Amino acid sequence: MESTIYGYIRVSTKEQCEERQLIALRDFQVQDDKIFMDKLSGKDFNRPQYKRLLRKLKRGDILVIKSIDRLGRNYEEILNQWRIITKEKQADIVVLDMPLLDTRQTGRDLTGTFVADLVLQILSYVAQTERENIRQRQMEGIAAAKLRGVQFGRPRKPVPEGFFHLKERWERKEISSRQAAKELHIAQDTFLRWVHEQEREIFAEKR
């Protein structure tokens, strides 16, 4: 049975840069009508073209990708997709950026399969660890910036002088928080937040 060579490309909508992957796949002689591409946002990982590709893959076919992270967002997902393609579909995978991950060459015997799987697990683990380290550094950077007084997000509205008079009237139950907010031309949640913030400040001063 003649094998079919497929290619898969995944880019984020922010990148909009599939050209490098396209060039690499074409250099491998993957035909344009056999290349499947998904463009995804950061939050959405629903890959319709990848799912379509999986339905087409059959035993002996070859899937070509530029780098291993095209298969998934994290360590577990990459390993799971590798297993589906090589074990369930019994197709070959060629990772252009990593010649060791070419099951056409390594998957012919038990030792070759073991080497490919081991390399994949190490690479996937390193990639996942690096992503977690980046997130950790970002969180630590944000925490350090907050300690220096750096404000994130939109600047908060300054509390107008009329707030304190309306707050007293609200506390005496002369007006509702909704009425107070309306007079200040702010949202009711903002008025209540200002009330709680002032109470915290008063409490802190008394300690």
C-alpha positions as CSV (number, residue, x, y, z in Angstrom):
1,M,0.0,0.0,0.0
2,E,1.4,3.4,-1.0
3,S,2.0,5.8,1.8
4,T,0.8,9.4,1.8
5,I,3.0,12.2,3.2
6,Y,1.0,14.8,5.2
7,G,2.2,18.0,6.8
8,Y,0.8,19.8,9.8
9,I,1.2,23.5,10.7
10,R,0.0,25.2,13.9
11,V,0.4,29.0,14.5
12,S,-1.2,31.4,16.9
13,T,-3.3,34.2,15.7
14,K,-0.8,36.6,17.2
15,E,2.1,35.1,15.3
16,Q,0.4,35.0,11.9
17,C,3.7,33.5,10.7
18,E,3.2,30.1,9.0
19,E,5.7,30.8,6.2
20,R,8.7,29.2,7.9
21,Q,6.8,26.0,8.6
22,L,5.4,26.0,5.0
23,I,8.9,26.4,3.5
24,A,10.2,23.5,5.6
25,L,7.4,21.2,4.7
26,R,7.6,22.0,1.0
27,D,11.4,21.4,1.1
28,F,10.5,17.9,2.3
29,Q,8.3,17.5,-0.8
30,V,5.0,17.7,1.1
31,Q,2.3,18.7,-1.4
32,D,0.3,21.8,-0.6
33,D,-3.0,19.9,-0.8
34,K,-1.7,17.5,1.9
35,I,-0.8,20.3,4.3
36,F,-3.2,21.0,7.2
37,M,-3.0,24.2,9.2
38,D,-4.7,25.5,12.3
39,K,-4.5,29.2,13.5
40,L,-5.4,29.4,17.1
41,S,-5.8,32.0,19.7
42,G,-4.0,31.7,23.1
43,K,-7.1,30.5,24.9
44,D,-8.5,28.3,22.2
45,F,-6.9,25.0,21.4
46,N,-9.7,23.4,19.3
47,R,-7.8,22.2,16.3
48,P,-10.3,21.3,13.5
49,Q,-7.6,20.8,10.8
50,Y,-5.5,18.6,13.0
51,K,-8.6,16.4,13.9
52,R,-9.3,16.2,10.1
53,L,-5.8,15.1,9.5
54,L,-5.9,12.4,12.1
55,R,-9.0,11.0,10.5
56,K,-7.1,10.7,7.2
57,L,-4.0,9.1,8.6
58,K,-3.6,5.4,7.9
59,R,-1.0,2.8,8.5
60,G,2.3,3.5,6.7
61,D,1.5,7.2,6.1
62,I,4.0,9.9,7.1
63,L,3.2,13.0,9.1
64,V,5.8,15.8,8.8
65,I,6.0,18.7,11.4
66,K,8.6,21.3,11.8
67,S,9.0,21.0,15.6
68,I,7.7,18.7,18.3
69,D,5.6,21.4,20.0
70,R,3.2,21.5,17.0
71,L,1.7,18.3,18.4
72,G,0.5,19.9,21.7
73,R,0.7,22.6,24.3
74,N,2.3,20.6,27.0
75,Y,4.3,17.5,27.9
76,E,1.3,15.2,28.4
77,E,-0.5,16.3,25.3
78,I,2.6,15.9,23.0
79,L,3.2,12.3,24.3
80,N,-0.5,11.4,23.9
81,Q,-0.6,12.6,20.3
82,W,2.7,10.8,19.5
83,R,1.2,7.6,20.9
84,I,-2.0,8.0,18.9
85,I,-0.1,8.6,15.6
86,T,2.6,6.0,16.0
87,K,0.8,3.3,18.0
88,E,-2.9,3.6,17.1
89,K,-2.7,4.9,13.6
90,Q,0.7,3.1,13.0
91,A,1.9,6.0,10.9
92,D,5.4,7.5,10.9
93,I,6.3,11.0,12.2
94,V,9.2,13.1,11.0
95,V,10.2,16.1,13.1
96,L,12.3,18.3,10.9
97,D,14.0,20.2,13.7
98,M,15.1,17.0,15.4
99,P,16.4,14.2,13.1
100,L,16.4,11.7,15.9
101,L,12.6,12.0,15.9
102,D,12.1,10.3,12.6
103,T,10.3,7.0,13.1
104,R,11.0,6.0,9.5
105,Q,14.6,5.5,10.6
106,T,14.2,4.6,14.3
107,G,11.0,2.7,14.4
108,R,12.0,-0.4,12.5
109,D,13.0,-2.4,15.6
110,L,12.5,-2.4,19.4
111,T,15.7,-0.5,20.1
112,G,14.9,2.2,17.6
113,T,11.4,2.7,19.0
114,F,12.8,2.9,22.5
115,V,15.3,5.6,21.5
116,A,12.7,7.7,19.7
117,D,10.3,7.5,22.6
118,L,13.0,8.3,25.1
119,V,14.3,11.3,23.1
120,L,10.7,12.5,22.8
121,Q,10.0,12.3,26.5
122,I,13.2,14.1,27.4
123,L,12.5,16.9,24.8
124,S,8.8,17.2,25.9
125,Y,9.8,17.3,29.6
126,V,12.4,20.0,29.0
127,A,10.0,22.1,26.9
128,Q,7.3,21.8,29.6
129,T,9.8,22.7,32.4
130,E,10.9,25.7,30.5
131,R,7.4,26.9,30.0
132,E,6.7,26.5,33.8
133,N,9.9,28.3,34.6
134,I,8.9,31.2,32.3
135,R,5.5,31.5,34.1
136,Q,7.2,31.3,37.5
137,R,9.6,34.1,36.5
138,Q,6.7,36.2,35.2
139,M,4.8,35.7,38.5
140,E,7.9,36.6,40.6
141,G,8.5,39.7,38.4
142,I,4.9,40.9,38.9
143,A,5.1,40.3,42.7
144,A,8.4,42.2,42.9
145,A,6.9,45.1,40.8
146,K,3.9,45.3,43.1
147,L,6.2,45.5,46.1
148,R,7.9,48.5,44.4
149,G,4.5,50.1,44.0
150,V,4.0,49.4,40.3
151,Q,0.3,49.4,39.4
152,F,-1.1,46.9,36.9
153,G,-4.2,47.3,34.8
154,R,-6.2,50.4,34.3
155,P,-5.6,53.2,36.8
156,R,-8.3,53.5,39.4
157,K,-10.6,56.4,39.6
158,P,-9.7,59.0,42.2
159,V,-12.1,59.2,45.1
160,P,-14.0,62.5,44.8
161,E,-14.6,64.7,47.9
162,G,-18.3,64.2,47.7
163,F,-17.8,60.5,48.4
164,F,-17.2,60.9,52.1
165,H,-20.5,62.9,52.7
166,L,-22.5,60.3,50.7
167,K,-20.8,57.5,52.6
168,E,-22.0,59.0,55.9
169,R,-25.5,59.3,54.5
170,W,-25.3,55.7,53.3
171,E,-24.1,54.5,56.7
172,R,-27.1,56.3,58.3
173,K,-29.3,54.5,55.8
174,E,-30.5,57.7,54.4
175,I,-29.6,56.6,50.8
176,S,-28.8,53.3,49.1
177,S,-25.4,52.4,47.7
178,R,-27.0,52.6,44.2
179,Q,-28.2,56.2,44.8
180,A,-24.8,57.2,46.2
181,A,-23.1,55.7,43.2
182,K,-25.5,57.5,40.8
183,E,-24.8,60.9,42.4
184,L,-21.0,60.3,42.0
185,H,-21.5,59.0,38.4
186,I,-19.8,55.7,39.2
187,A,-20.8,52.0,39.3
188,Q,-22.4,50.7,42.5
189,D,-19.5,48.2,42.8
190,T,-17.0,51.1,42.7
191,F,-18.8,52.9,45.5
192,L,-18.8,49.8,47.7
193,R,-15.2,49.1,46.9
194,W,-14.2,52.6,48.0
195,V,-16.2,52.1,51.2
196,H,-14.3,48.8,52.0
197,E,-10.9,50.3,51.1
198,Q,-11.5,53.3,53.4
199,E,-12.6,51.0,56.3
200,R,-9.4,48.9,55.8
201,E,-7.3,52.1,55.9
202,I,-9.0,53.2,59.1
203,F,-8.5,49.8,60.7
204,A,-4.8,49.8,59.7
205,E,-4.3,53.2,61.3
206,K,-5.8,52.1,64.6
207,R,-3.5,49.1,64.9
